[in-house]
Amino acid sequence: MMKLRLFPADRMDTDFPWMLWAIGWLAMLKALLWLAYEPVMPEQVLRLLGFKYLLAAVPLIVCGVGLWNRRRWAAWGLLVLAAADLIFLMFVPQSFSAYLVDSEVQIFSVMLSGIMLICGGPAGDVLILLAAAVLFRETRKKDRG
């Protein structure tokens, strides 16, 4: 069984699949971005979002690192987490406003909201789901030693 490295050396090679590299970073951002941002929402929804983020943070980091190590289980894990996040959004639609940033400067609102939607929200989940074929093609079926 191969060891799982936090930063495998081959992820920086020019022939390393860029989609694995990018989706791995997206998983890291989804896991940690919420620590730097507190949306203005009703306390009940905010608490529910907090539990969701706490439960998903470690699996997102582990799956992101697993993806850099080209593990098939990591691809499955990210797909399940992305689908679960979208299902959560369907059942708690008021949580969508957590991804929208309000600022006095309109351009900052649009830019920061876009970053939140992609790096921490449903747009990122959709990107992960759309990348499923590449994730499975570029990951190993079994861990080989």
C-alpha positions in Angstrom: 0.0 0.0 0.0 1.4 3.4 -1.0 1.9 6.1 1.5 -0.3 9.2 1.3 1.9 12.3 1.1 0.6 15.7 1.9 2.4 17.3 -1.0 3.5 14.6 -3.4 6.5 15.7 -5.5 5.0 14.6 -8.9 2.0 17.0 -8.5 4.4 19.8 -9.7 5.5 17.9 -12.8 4.4 19.3 -16.1 2.7 16.0 -17.1 0.7 15.8 -13.8 -3.0 16.2 -14.8 -3.9 19.9 -14.1 -7.5 18.9 -13.3 -6.4 16.8 -10.3 -4.2 19.6 -9.1 -7.0 22.2 -9.5 -9.7 20.1 -7.9 -7.4 19.2 -5.0 -6.9 22.9 -4.3 -10.6 23.6 -4.7 -11.3 20.9 -2.0 -8.8 22.7 0.3 -10.4 26.0 -0.3 -13.9 24.6 0.3 -12.6 23.1 3.6 -10.9 26.2 4.9 -12.4 29.3 3.3 -15.4 29.4 5.7 -12.9 30.1 8.6 -12.2 33.5 7.1 -15.7 34.6 6.4 -18.8 35.1 8.5 -22.0 35.8 6.6 -24.8 37.9 8.1 -27.6 35.5 8.4 -30.2 34.3 11.0 -28.5 32.5 13.9 -30.3 29.3 13.2 -29.1 29.0 9.6 -25.6 30.2 10.6 -25.4 27.4 13.2 -26.6 24.8 10.7 -23.9 26.0 8.2 -21.3 25.9 10.9 -22.1 22.2 11.6 -22.0 21.4 7.9 -18.6 23.1 7.5 -17.2 21.4 10.6 -18.3 18.0 9.4 -17.1 18.5 5.8 -13.7 20.2 6.5 -11.6 17.2 7.3 -13.0 14.9 4.6 -12.5 17.7 2.0 -8.8 18.1 3.0 -8.2 14.3 3.1 -9.9 13.9 -0.3 -7.9 16.8 -1.8 -4.6 15.3 -0.6 -5.8 11.9 -1.8 -6.5 13.4 -5.2 -3.0 14.8 -5.5 -1.8 11.3 -4.7 -4.0 10.0 -7.5 -6.3 7.8 -5.3 -9.6 6.7 -6.7 -11.3 6.8 -3.3 -10.5 10.5 -3.1 -12.4 11.1 -6.4 -15.4 9.2 -5.0 -15.2 11.1 -1.8 -15.1 14.5 -3.5 -18.1 13.6 -5.7 -20.1 12.4 -2.7 -19.2 15.6 -0.7 -20.1 17.9 -3.7 -23.4 16.1 -4.2 -24.2 16.3 -0.5 -23.4 20.0 -0.4 -25.8 20.6 -3.3 -28.5 18.5 -1.6 -28.0 20.5 1.6 -28.6 23.7 -0.5 -31.8 22.2 -1.8 -33.1 21.5 1.7 -31.9 24.8 3.2 -32.2 27.3 0.3 -31.8 30.3 2.6 -28.1 29.2 3.1 -27.4 30.3 -0.5 -27.2 33.9 0.7 -24.2 32.9 2.8 -22.2 32.9 -0.5 -23.2 36.4 -1.4 -20.9 39.1 -0.1 -22.3 42.6 0.5 -20.0 45.5 0.1 -20.4 49.3 -0.4 -18.3 49.0 -3.6 -20.4 47.0 -6.2 -17.4 45.5 -8.0 -16.1 44.0 -4.8 -19.4 42.5 -4.0 -19.5 40.8 -7.4 -15.9 39.6 -7.3 -16.0 38.3 -3.7 -19.4 36.7 -4.2 -18.0 34.9 -7.3 -15.0 33.7 -5.3 -17.3 32.4 -2.6 -19.6 30.7 -5.1 -16.7 28.9 -6.8 -14.3 28.3 -4.0 -16.8 27.6 -1.2 -20.2 27.1 -2.7 -22.4 25.4 -5.3 -20.5 26.6 -8.4 -17.4 24.7 -7.0 -19.6 21.6 -6.3 -20.8 21.7 -9.9 -17.3 22.0 -11.2 -16.2 18.9 -9.1 -19.2 16.9 -10.5 -18.4 18.0 -14.1 -14.8 16.8 -13.6 -15.9 13.3 -12.6 -14.8 11.6 -15.8 -11.4 13.2 -15.7 -11.0 12.4 -11.9 -11.7 8.7 -12.5 -9.5 8.5 -15.6 -6.5 10.1 -13.9 -6.7 8.2 -10.6 -5.6 4.7 -9.8 -8.1 1.9 -9.3 -6.1 0.3 -6.5 -3.3 1.5 -4.3 -0.2 -0.2 -5.6 3.1 -0.5 -3.7 
